[in-house]
Amino acid sequence: MPSETLEIDGCRTAEAQGPSGFLADMAEGLHAMAQPLTILRSSVAASADANVSPAKRQRYLELSVRQVQRACMLFDCLQDLVVASQIPADCEPVDLAAMVAAMAGDQRAALQEAGIELRVLLPGDLPRALGDGSRTGQALSAGLKVAAMVSAAGDVIQISAATCNHLVELILRNDRVHGASLGSEERLNLRLAQTNVVSQRGEFECTEDPFMVRLALPCMPPEPGFEQHTQASV
């Protein structure tokens, strides 16, 4: 399934072309990791100062722990990006409706605590997709993570699905304009989502503000006598 390299509000939305695209993704990841590592270096040095009060030392240590966790998550994202770029994807039936329902159930409470509503709208007859379940889950998770990062209290994140031109589409969006550009961490997560989807012969699009991500995978051909069981809404 052919794709083109497009720019939509700063997000590269199609398959990276050859080694240059992979190197650009690695550069994005290293740029994202620079901030937590720089903060970590300063906080560790400050906490080791003999003249620092116990209260400040504790704050520096807590800051260091947060930055280590952040750096580890970014490193995991880079590892997943390398895997998606270098190893062929599986090709099997993927129940996107069940995947979205499970992920929404896991994330809804945390989003509600931040004052963000997660709304899921799925048709009852959504067909299964043909692709790699693990990579699709990573892509959806990355898109939802970025949506949460750019959202604020009172916002609504919506996940909807449809079929079009033999593709099963998932659209994740927040229609509120925030007037801010994506940072390196958000862009790295979108690179991972893009690479995971395109490696399955799928399509990927995104816009920054208002935020929108579209993931599309080939439809699974219907089997004779097969009765699909999907959830209409969550």
N, C-alpha and C positions, 0 to 999 in steps of 0.2 A: 504494500500500500504506500504510494509515494507521499512524501511530505516536503514542505518547503520551509526555509528558515525565514521567520517573520519577526518583526518587533512590534509588540503591542504594549504601549505604556511602559517600555523598558524591559519587559519580560521576553526572553527568547522562547519561542513557543513551538519549535519543531526540532526534529532530530539534528543533533550536532553533526557537523560534517567532518569526519575523519579525525586524525590526531589533534588538529588544532582545536576542535570543539572539546575534546577530552581535556586538553591542557587548560583551556579556558575554565572548565568546571573545577579543575584542581586549584587553579589560581583563586577562584571564588571561595573555595573551601579554606585555603590557607589565609586568605584575607579575613574570613569570618573568625578563624581561630586566633588571629593576632590580638584581638581585643581582650578576651578572657585571660590569655597568657600574659599580656602586659599588666593587667590588673593584678593577676596572681603574683607576678614577680615583685610588684610594689608592696602588696599586702603582706607577703611573707617576710620581706625585708623589714617592713615597719613593725611587725609583730615580734621580731627578734631584737629590736632595740631595747636595751636594758632600761632606758629612761621612760618607756611607755607604761602608762598606768594599767593595772589589771583589767579594768573595764574596756579600755581601748584595745588592749591585746586580744580580749575575747571577741570584740567586733571585727578585728582584722582576721582572726582565725575563722570566724563564721563567713566572712567575705571570701576568704581563700577556699573554703569548702564549696561555696556556691560556684565559684569560677572553675574549680576542678571538675565539678559535675557538668557544667556548661561545656567545657573543653572536651570532656569525654563524649558527650552527646554529639558534638560536632565531628569528632573523630569517627564515631560510629556511622554518622551520615556519610562521611567521606569513604569509609570502607564499603558501605552499601552501594555507593555511586560507582566505585571501581568494579564491584561484582556485576552490577547491572550493565556496565559498559563492556565488560570483557567476556562474560559467560552467557551463552544462549538461554533465552527464557523457555520455561515449560509451555506446553500447549495442551490445555485441558479445560473442561467446563468450569466456569466460575459463576457462582450465585451472587451477583452484585447486591441484590435486595437483602439477602441474609447478612452479607458483609457490612452494608451500611447500617442495618438495624443493630448489629452487635456493637459496632463502633460508636454509634449514637448513644446506646445504652451505657457504654463505658465513659463517655466524655460529657454527657449532659449535665451531671451533677456539678462537675468542676466548672463548667461554663456558667451555670446558674449562680454559683458562688461569686463569679465575677460580674454578674448582672447581664450576662449574654444569653439570649434564647437560641436554642438549636431546634430548627424546624425541618422535618424530613417529610417529603412528599414523593411517594413512589406509586406508579401504576400497579394494579393488581396482576397484570399479565406481562410484567417485565421479563423478557427472555434471558436465559443465561448467556454469558459472554464466553468467548474462546480465548484463553490466555493463561497467564501465570498468576495463581491466587496470591502467592506471597508478595510478588512485586506490585500487584494491584492494591493489596492492603497497605503496603508501604507508601504508595503514591497517594492513596486516599488519606492516610494518616498524616502525611506531610502537608497535603493541602489544607486539612482541617487545622493542623497546628499553626500554619501561617495565618489562616483566617482568624484564629483566636488571638494571635499576636498583634494583628492590625485592628482588632475590634475593641470597642469600649463598652462600658455599661450602657444598657439601653438598646444595643444593637441586636439584630437578628441575623444569624447565619443559617442559610437555607441550603439543603441538599435535595436536588430533584433529579429525576431520571426520565429518559425517553429513548425511543428507537428512531433512527434516521439513516437511510441509505445503507442498510445492513450493518449498522453500528449500534451498540448500546452505549448511551451517553450518560455520564454523571456530571451534573453541574453544581458546583459549590460556590455560593455567592453571599456577599454582604453589600447591599445596595446603597449603604450610606457612604457619602464622600467624606474622607478624613483629611485631605490636603497634605498627605505625607507620602514620601517615597519609601520603598522597601529597603531594609538594611541587608548587610551581607549574610546574616544568619537566615533571614527569610528567603533570600535568593538561593542560597545553597539548598534549602529544603525543596524549593520549587525545581531546582536542577535535578534533584533526586527523583521527584515525582515525574518530571518530563522524561528522564532517561528510562525509568521503569516502564512507563507507558509505551514509549516509542519502541523499546526493545521487544515489545509484544506485537508489533505491527499496528499499534494504536495511534491515536491522535491526541495532542495536548495543546491547550490554549490557556493563556491567562491574561488578565488585566490587573493593574495595580490599584487604581483608585477611581471608581469603586472596585473592590476586590472581587475577582471571579476566576475560577478554575474550571476548565472543561476537560474531562477525561473520557475518551471514547475507545471501545474495543470492538472487534468483530463479533457479530452475533453468532451464537451456537446454532447450527442448523437444527430445526425441530426433528425429533425422532418419532417415527410412527408409533402411535399409541402411548406416547409419553405425556403425562399430565403434570404440568408445572405447578408447584406450590410456592407462591410468593406472598409477601406481606404488602398490603395496599398502602399502609401508612404506619408511622411509628410515633 
